[in-house]
Amino acid sequence: GTILPPARYRTEKIDVGDYEDIRFLRSGWSKIIGPSEDGRNFLWALGNSSSVALCIPKNERVTLTATVKTLPFSEPQRITVTLDGHPIGQWVLGPPSWNWEKPWSWESHSVIIEPDDTRPAVSVVEFKFSQHWRGDARDRRPLAVLFDSITLETLESAGN
């Protein structure tokens, strides 16, 4: 049989709630970084959408993964992911626990980004939300989805 050379993974992780990584964030994010119960920092995506600017390799398949959770809405939260204005996937988040004493768990959702020689040097990934909180007297922000991290991972075959 053929022995395949090991593939190399390259991973770039953006901690959304890290002051170092806020340079990637574009529109639709809260200004308040919150530490969660498990020591992660997170940031709320607000309103109808939020976006990030990322350098995505043009000649490799890339997996984009976001670690997220949402508020308890009556319908599942749907996130449509677009790349430079083109839809590339949709995620449906699981129903969070209605018990505020027991925090609901983080979920990871992924989408594959296919190679594209015409991709710009810096791409805009936008997350569009099916719903957001309307706000109240205590917090007027239109909270939609909590983001912990966004990860880009490429699988390079050794034959390149």
Residue, then its C-alpha position, 0 to 999 in steps of 0.5 A: g500500500t501507499i504510505l501517505p505523508p502526514a498532512r500538516y494543519r495550520t490553525e489560526k484562532i481568534d479569541v473574540g473576547d481578547y483585547e489583542d484580537i479585537r482588531f479583527l472585529r468589524s461591525g455588530w459587536s458589543k464594546i463590553i468584554g465579559p468573562s464567563e463562568d469557565g474563565r473564557n472571555f466572550l463578546w456579544a454579537l448584536g442586532n441582525s449581524s456582526s462581521v470580522a475581517l480575516c485573511i483566508p488562503k486563496n488556494e486551500r480549503v479552510t474550515l471556519t469554526a465558531t464557538v458560540k451560544t445564544l439566548p433562550f428564544s422561542e425559535p432556534q437561533r439561526i446564523t447565516v454565514t457569508l463570505d464577501g457577501h456570498p452565503i456559505g453556510q447556516w448554523v442552527l444553535g441548540p436550545p439553551s437551558w431556560n434555567w439561568e442557574k445552570p449556564w448553557s453550554w458552548e457549541s462549536h459550528s463549522v463551515i468549509i471555505e473552498p479555494d478561490d483565486t479571486r478572493p481578496a487579500v482580506s475577506v469579510v465574514e459576516f454572521k447574520f442572526s435570525q433574531h436578537w433580544r429587544g433589550d430592556a431597562r437594564d440592558r438596552r443592547p440588542l443581544a443576539v449570540l455570544f462568541d468565544s472564538i473563531t478558528l480558521e484551520t487549513l489542511e495542507s497535503a504534503g504533495n503541494 
